[in-house]
């Protein structure tokens, strides 16, 4: 049975304390707050577990006590996570419902179950182990493993479209992309080429009017183009996490984009 399905922006509120006094298993001490970790290996029942191709486990502990996680397909989140007593304790997870292949869906379910089984954690420098009785996920600080890519001169391809409380991904969305170079932005809506002016202030980008070619778009391509151009209008917030760029408009719409390393 699938986990509770909610929108990306509508994570369930859990009645747990945040990441207060933290001490991991076996007396290790350190704070997980504000840190993101990527898996380097998984052991299950004493044997290496092979993850789905081109996937890694990602755990992110927010400054405000939230936990986000993914296993290569859907995003999971809990509004509060307790790290006291050497255990990660959450009251439930919210998970998006993107269409992925069967193996990645199964991997989502596996990670969701593990996180709800109150695994122990142990932090040693930039290395984190999260363990249940049968499984250990070894992770490393994301900033060490995958430093953030530069905004400029990177080809950012669309991965997910955010519209209000709905996150969607469709085949061919990666054909839509952006490249920002100084005050110029070029790219594609997935159907037409685009170009225009963009400025930045802190964590905000402000797009001027974009020009596009005039190819007629139909079906999914037309829907994607409308979504892309709807986000790239006026001021949007942006964040970069490793090779992921998130753009968010004040009205809640947005784009998640990725870039190859």
N, C-alpha and C positions, 0 to 999 in steps of 0.2 A: 504494500500500500504506500502511495506517495506521502511524503511529509506534508504538513500544512502549507498550502500554496498562498502566498500573498504577494503584493507588489513590492518592488525594490524599495520604494520609499515608505512602505507601511509595515515595518518590522514589529513583531509582537512585543508588548511591554511585560517584562518578567519581574517578579517580586524578589529580586536578589540584590545583595550589596555589590558594589563595584570592586575594582581591583584595589583593595585597601592594603593592609599589611600582607606582603607576599612572601611566602617561603615555599620553595619547591620540595620535591621528594628528596629524601636522604639529606635533609638539612641545607640544601642549596638555597641561596638567597639572591634576590634580584627582582627588578620590576619588569613586567611584560608590557606595561602601559606604553602606548605610542610606538610599539614595535610591530614589524611584519616579518614573518618567517616563511621560508620555502623549504620543501622537503628535499632531502638528499638521498634518503633510503627509507624503506619500510620493511620491517621484519614481522612475519605472521606465523605463529606456531613454530618458531625456530627456523623459518626459511625465508629467503628474500621474496617479497611480494612484488610482482611486476604490475606497474600502473598502466593505464591505457596510454597508447602512443602519444607523445608530445604533451603530456600533462604532468603537473606537479601539484602537491598539496600546498595550499597557501592559507596561513592563519594570520589574522591581523587584529591586534589588541588596541582599540581606540583609546585616546586620552580620557574620554568620557565614560569608560567602562564597558562599551559595546565590544562584541566580538563579531568579526566577519570571517568567512571561510569559503573556499571553493576547492573543488577537486578536478577542475578542468572543464566544467560545463556550467551548472547553475551556481548562483551566489547564495550563500546561507548567512544568516545573521541572528544574533541574540542581543536584545537591548541591554542586558546586564550579564556579566559572568563573574563568579567568585573564584579567586585563585588561592584562597586560604587553605591551610591544612595540606598543602602539597597536591591539591586536586583542582581540576577545572570543573566547576559546577554550574550548569545552566538549567533553566526551567523548561526550555523548549527552543525550537529553531523556527525561523521563517525561511522559506526557500522559494526562489523564482521558479518558473516553469517553462524554460526554454526548450525547444525541440532539439535533442541531441541523440546520438546513436546509443544503442542498448548498453554497450560496455561503459560509456561515460555516465549514463543514468544509474547503472548498478554501482559505479564508483561513488557517485553522489550519495546514494543510500547507505553505502558502507561507511563513508566519512560521517554522515549525519548520526548514524547509530553509535559510532565510536565516541563522538563528542558528547552524546547524551548518556554515556555509560560512566561518567565521572572519572575520566582518565587522570592519572598522576602526571605531573610535569617536573622536569629538572632542567635548570638553566646553568650552563657553564660557559661564561664568556659570551660569545655570539652564537653558541650552539644550544638548541632546545630539543629535549626528548619528551614526547607525549606518549604515554603508555597505558594500555589496559592489560588484563591478565594474559592475553594471547598476542597482542600487537604492540609494536613500538614504531612510532614515526619519528625519524631523526630529521631535524630541520636546522637551517642556518639563517641568521639575520639577513633579510632581503637586501639591505643596503650593501652588505658585503658580497652577496651572491650576484645581484643584478642592480648596479647603480642606475639611477634614473637617466633615461635618454634625454637629450636636449630637445626643447620644443622646436627650435629652428633647424631647417635643413633635414628634417626627418619625415619620411613618408608615413603618415598615419592613416591606416585603413579602417573603415567603419566595421565594427563588430556587432554592436547592439544599439538599437534605437529605443530611447526612453520617451514615452508619451504619457504624462501624468503618472499614474500608478501602474503602467504596463510597460514591461521590458520585452522587446521582441528581436528576434534574429531570423533572417531569411537567407536562403541560398543566394549567393551573388552579391550580398551586401558589401563584401570586401572590395568590389569594383568601385565603390565610392571611397574617396580618399582626399586628404588635405596635405599640403606642404606649405609651411610658413617660413618665409625668409625675410627677416626684418619687418618691413611694413607691407609686404606683398604676400598674398595667399593665392595659391593655385591648386587645382585638383579636379575632381570629378564628382558628379552627383550619382554616379552609377549609370548614367545615361548620357548626360551632357558634360562637357568640360566647363570649368568655372575659373574665374580669376577676379581679384579685387584687392581692396586695401584693408589692412587690419592694424590696430594699435593695441598696446598693452599697458596696463597699470597694475602693478602688484600681481594678484592672482586673477585679474580680469582681462579678457580680450574684447575689443569692440570692433565689430565687422562693419565696414561701409557697404554700400550697395554692390552686390556681386553681379558681374556679367557672365552669361552662359552662352554656349552655342545653342542652336535652335532645332536640334533633332527632336522629332516627335517621340514621346515616351508613353508606353502603355503598360497596363497590368502592374506587377510588382515594381518594375523600374520607375513607373510614374509615382507610385506610393513612396518609394524610397527617396526619390528626388524631392518630393514635397516635404518630407521629414527633414532631410539634410538642409535644404534652404530655409526651412522654418527655424532651425537652431542657429544657423549662421547669419543672424540678423541682430544688429545692435550689440549690447553688452551681454557677455556670457562668462560665467566662472570657469576656471580650468584648474585641473590638478594633474600631475604626472606621477605615476607609481610604477617604477621600473620601465617597462615598455608599453604602458597603458596610459592613454590620455582620456580624461573625462571632461566633457563640455556640458555645462548645465545652464539653461536659461532661467530667468526669474520666474517664468510661468510653470516650471517643473519639467519641461521637455529637455531632451539632451541626447548626446551621442557618446558612446564608449568606443574608443578607437585603439588599435594596437599597431605596433611596428616590429619588424624583424630585428633580431640582434645580429 
